[in-house]
């Protein structure tokens, strides 16, 4: 149990059931195994909240799927695109598809994905 500086023990508000944690690890591994071959493919992604996003799978890590979405400058101005470099040329370090100024990288939490389909 952790202690704060006051010396008082921290009160646990929520602790996940070990069986749920094990199941979520299995879901994460399954998603990685299923989606890795479709890197750089166009997909439609539906979340458990009913939102649908269309774009290209730009990458994955152990918590997120990174979806490159296309849009106008006004539409994506709220997103930061870490892959955008204003001068494309020799040595541009990113694989196809190159992110363009109107594109944004949308991080989606793996545990909130309901369906992923190719388009």
C-alpha positions as CSV (number, residue, x, y, z in Angstrom):
1,X,0.0,0.0,0.0
2,X,1.4,3.4,-0.9
3,X,1.6,6.3,1.5
4,X,1.3,10.0,0.9
5,X,3.7,12.5,2.5
6,X,1.3,12.9,5.4
7,X,1.9,9.3,6.4
8,X,-1.7,8.3,5.8
9,X,-2.3,5.1,3.8
10,X,-3.9,5.7,0.4
11,X,-7.5,4.6,0.0
12,X,-8.1,2.2,-2.9
13,X,-11.2,3.4,-4.8
14,X,-11.1,0.7,-7.6
15,X,-9.0,-2.3,-8.3
16,X,-9.5,-4.5,-11.4
17,X,-10.3,-8.1,-10.9
18,X,-7.3,-10.2,-11.9
19,X,-9.4,-12.2,-14.4
20,X,-10.5,-9.0,-16.1
21,X,-6.9,-7.9,-16.3
22,X,-5.9,-11.2,-17.9
23,X,-8.7,-11.0,-20.4
24,X,-7.8,-7.4,-21.4
25,X,-4.2,-8.5,-22.0
26,X,-5.6,-11.2,-24.3
27,X,-7.7,-8.7,-26.1
28,X,-4.7,-6.4,-26.6
29,X,-2.6,-9.2,-28.0
30,X,-5.4,-10.3,-30.3
31,X,-5.8,-6.8,-31.7
32,X,-2.1,-6.5,-32.4
33,X,-2.0,-9.8,-34.1
34,X,-5.1,-9.0,-36.2
35,X,-4.2,-5.5,-37.2
36,X,-0.4,-5.6,-37.7
37,X,-0.7,-7.0,-41.3
38,X,-3.0,-4.1,-42.2
39,X,-0.6,-1.3,-41.4
40,X,-1.0,1.4,-44.1
41,X,-4.4,0.1,-45.2
42,X,-7.6,2.1,-45.3
43,X,-10.1,1.0,-42.6
44,X,-13.3,2.0,-40.9
45,X,-13.2,1.8,-37.1
46,X,-16.2,1.7,-34.9
47,X,-15.8,2.4,-31.2
48,X,-17.9,1.0,-28.3
49,X,-19.5,4.5,-28.1
50,X,-20.8,4.2,-31.7
51,X,-18.3,6.7,-33.2
52,X,-17.1,5.7,-36.7
53,X,-13.7,6.9,-38.1
54,X,-12.3,6.2,-41.5
55,X,-8.6,6.5,-42.2
56,X,-5.3,4.7,-42.7
57,X,-3.7,2.6,-39.9
58,X,-0.5,4.6,-39.3
59,X,0.8,2.6,-36.4
60,X,0.1,0.8,-33.1
61,X,1.6,0.5,-29.7
62,X,0.5,-1.4,-26.6
63,X,-2.3,1.1,-25.8
64,X,-3.4,2.8,-29.1
65,X,-4.1,2.4,-32.7
66,X,-2.9,5.5,-34.6
67,X,-5.4,6.3,-37.5
68,X,-4.4,8.9,-40.1
69,X,-7.6,10.7,-41.0
70,X,-8.0,13.0,-44.0
71,X,-9.7,16.4,-43.8
72,X,-9.6,20.0,-44.5
73,X,-7.4,22.4,-42.5
74,X,-10.4,23.7,-40.6
75,X,-11.6,20.2,-39.8
76,X,-8.3,18.9,-38.4
77,X,-7.0,22.1,-36.8
78,X,-7.7,20.7,-33.3
79,X,-5.3,17.7,-33.9
80,X,-1.6,17.8,-33.8
81,X,0.1,15.8,-36.5
82,X,3.5,14.8,-35.2
83,X,4.5,13.2,-38.5
84,X,4.0,16.4,-40.6
85,X,7.2,17.9,-42.0
86,X,6.7,20.9,-44.3
87,X,9.5,20.0,-46.7
88,X,9.3,16.6,-48.3
89,X,12.5,15.6,-49.9
90,X,15.4,13.2,-49.8
91,X,15.7,11.5,-46.5
92,X,12.1,12.1,-45.5
93,X,12.0,9.5,-42.7
94,X,8.4,8.3,-42.8
95,X,7.0,5.4,-44.8
96,X,4.1,5.5,-47.2
97,X,1.5,6.9,-46.8
98,X,3.1,10.3,-46.3
99,X,1.1,12.5,-43.9
100,X,0.0,15.7,-45.7
101,X,-0.8,19.0,-44.1
102,X,-4.6,18.2,-44.2
103,X,-4.1,14.9,-42.4
104,X,-4.1,14.2,-38.7
105,X,-3.1,11.3,-36.6
106,X,-6.0,10.2,-34.4
107,X,-5.0,8.0,-31.4
108,X,-7.7,5.5,-30.6
109,X,-7.6,3.5,-27.4
110,X,-7.4,-0.2,-28.2
111,X,-9.9,-1.3,-25.5
112,X,-12.6,1.0,-26.9
113,X,-12.5,-0.5,-30.4
114,X,-15.6,-2.5,-31.4
115,X,-15.1,-3.2,-35.0
116,X,-12.3,-2.6,-37.6
117,X,-13.1,-3.3,-41.3
118,X,-11.1,-2.7,-44.6
119,X,-12.5,-0.1,-47.0
